[in-house]
Amino acid sequence: MKVKQVSVFLENKSGRLAEVTSVLGQNNINIRALAIADTSDFGILRMIVSDPEKAYRVLKEAGFTASMTDVLAVEVEDRPGGLAAVLKVLEEAGINIEYIYAFLEKSSQDALVVFRVEQLEEAIRVLAEKGISLLPAEKVYNL
């Protein structure tokens, strides 16, 4: 149920994001989802990609500061209140969310939300108990 996310530290200057995407493209790695958190000096690019191990390796070889983190990919009903229902389950279990980002899943009517939480195993357990669909990593990488 855990999905590998690749994070890249980027200086906030023109062309750095293009360099990352070029390296990935040249290595036949497809970006499935991404989010950028930035300040005036730097940013952190977080991505779900088709081959996270290879992406991590080629980005490091290209001189980027990269890391891998376990996250959850949760199917959320694409309707008003869909995300709120999932967040309520985590809140009731006392699970802190560090960050989230989302994208629409091609193969269904649901949204796919990526969660980074402090208590990963507990989050998996409580979401599953409530019947909330967690996508396996291989399915996410191949969307």
GICOR-V80099 format. One record per helix or strand of 3 or more residues. SS is the DSSP state (hx for helix, st for strand). FROM is the first residue (numbers start at 1). LEN is the number of residues. If there is no record, write none. Layout:
ss: <SS | SS>
from: <FROM | FROM>
len: <LEN | LEN>
This chain:
ss: <st | hx | st | st | hx | st | hx | st | st | hx | hx>
from: <2 | 16 | 31 | 42 | 52 | 65 | 82 | 97 | 111 | 120 | 137>
len: <10 | 11 | 8 | 8 | 10 | 12 | 11 | 8 | 7 | 10 | 5>
